[in-house]
Amino acid sequence: MSEKIVSDYNGYDYKKIFWEDADREYEDQADRMAIRKLLPKRMEKFADIGGGYGRLANEYLKRARKVVIFDYSKSELKQAKEIYGDKIDTKAGDIYKLPFKDGELDGLMMVRVTHHLKHLDKAVAELYRVLKPGGVAVIEVANKRTLPKIVRFITRRSKVNPFDKKVANYKEISKDGFYNYHPKYVEEIFDKVGFKRERVLSVSNFRSKGLKKVFGTKNLVKMENKAQKLLAPIRFAPSIYYKLRKPEK
Ligand SMILES: C[S@@+](CC[C@H](N)C(=O)[O-])C[C@H]1O[C@@H](n2cnc3c(N)ncnc32)[C@H](O)[C@@H]1O
């Protein structure tokens, strides 16, 4: 089936604009910390789905024999190739129709992509298809039920009800769509497709300009390390990470 690409990164310098020119060291460290805790130590063939320019490649290159960075944006993939050369393969395409065979991968991750996906259920079904039985998927989900969003709703500064399981589409952030998901909704999708949920982490718990100013990035990163597991049961952070396994037949 063909799906509209909700966000086209071709020609957008994501590396420079979003990461290098912005104060996001804390967010970057928080992602890396979670990935280190969740990814298997040894994998044969691994794909970073919506991997962009390979920001997080150093977290999986040492764990997998063969690495593919998959993305819709050819300019992101070109940049990835310039940075990592022969250490990676790149593949371009659409998440809704992944160019991998059934069971081709024994590991994959998808980080900071769900906010671009209108049909998360279809994307998750594709991720499940391309994993071999016993394989692991690490998926980061943009959470709609965060503490700041709860406060904004209660004080009537936002009409989006964070407790409602339905998908939130913040058109004010991107006119094409910017999606946030309720943890329960997402977990039902994972369960329905057949994934076993092995671990959950609460990530980027202190994503706030004010907190960065008061505590400094270094201290926030230390606090984050403890909070990822501690706060996982309440699922109030902007990023929720899931370690999912496709059951053996
Ligand atoms: C916010 S970036 C995240 C990149 C990387 N995962 C990271 O965390 O740095 C989102 C990426 O998803 C890709 N993307 C969005 N929708 C896609 C789709 N339908 N198919 C393939 N890639 C897609 C974009 O091209 C972009 O590179």
The ligand as an SDF file (V2000), in Angstrom:
LIG
                    3D

 27 29  0  0  0  0  0  0  0  0999 V2000
   13.8250   12.9740   13.4670 C   0  0  0  0  0  0  0  0  0  0  0  0
   14.6940   12.0370   12.2360 S   0  0  0  0  0  0  0  0  0  0  0  0
   15.4210   10.7510   13.2310 C   0  0  0  0  0  0  0  0  0  0  0  0
   16.7020   10.2170   12.6760 C   0  0  0  0  0  0  0  0  0  0  0  0
   17.4280    9.2350   13.5940 C   0  0  0  0  0  0  0  0  0  0  0  0
   16.6110    8.0850   13.9060 N   0  0  0  0  0  0  0  0  0  0  0  0
   17.8620    9.9280   14.8690 C   0  0  0  0  0  0  0  0  0  0  0  0
   17.2960    9.6190   15.9370 O   0  0  0  0  0  0  0  0  0  0  0  0
   18.7400   10.7800   14.8140 O   0  0  0  0  0  0  0  0  0  0  0  0
   13.3740   11.1790   11.4180 C   0  0  0  0  0  0  0  0  0  0  0  0
   13.8300   10.3750   10.2220 C   0  0  0  0  0  0  0  0  0  0  0  0
   12.7490    9.5470    9.7650 O   0  0  0  0  0  0  0  0  0  0  0  0
   12.7270    9.5500    8.3520 C   0  0  0  0  0  0  0  0  0  0  0  0
   11.3580    9.2180    7.9090 N   0  0  0  0  0  0  0  0  0  0  0  0
   10.2130    9.8610    8.2140 C   0  0  0  0  0  0  0  0  0  0  0  0
    9.1580    9.2480    7.6480 N   0  0  0  0  0  0  0  0  0  0  0  0
    9.6530    8.1760    6.9610 C   0  0  0  0  0  0  0  0  0  0  0  0
    9.0690    7.1460    6.1720 C   0  0  0  0  0  0  0  0  0  0  0  0
    7.7600    7.0870    5.9770 N   0  0  0  0  0  0  0  0  0  0  0  0
    9.8870    6.2130    5.6270 N   0  0  0  0  0  0  0  0  0  0  0  0
   11.2480    6.2500    5.8290 C   0  0  0  0  0  0  0  0  0  0  0  0
   11.8550    7.2020    6.5740 N   0  0  0  0  0  0  0  0  0  0  0  0
   11.0670    8.1510    7.1360 C   0  0  0  0  0  0  0  0  0  0  0  0
   13.1750   10.9440    7.9650 C   0  0  0  0  0  0  0  0  0  0  0  0
   13.6690   11.0000    6.6480 O   0  0  0  0  0  0  0  0  0  0  0  0
   14.2420   11.2420    9.0280 C   0  0  0  0  0  0  0  0  0  0  0  0
   15.5290   10.9040    8.6030 O   0  0  0  0  0  0  0  0  0  0  0  0
  1  2  1  0
  2  3  1  0
  2 10  1  0
  3  4  1  0
  4  5  1  0
  5  6  1  0
  5  7  1  0
  7  8  2  0
  7  9  1  0
 10 11  1  0
 11 12  1  0
 11 26  1  0
 12 13  1  0
 13 14  1  0
 13 24  1  0
 14 15  1  0
 14 23  1  0
 15 16  2  0
 16 17  1  0
 17 18  1  0
 17 23  2  0
 18 19  1  0
 18 20  2  0
 20 21  1  0
 21 22  2  0
 22 23  1  0
 24 25  1  0
 24 26  1  0
 26 27  1  0
M  CHG  2   2   1   9  -1
M  END
$$$$
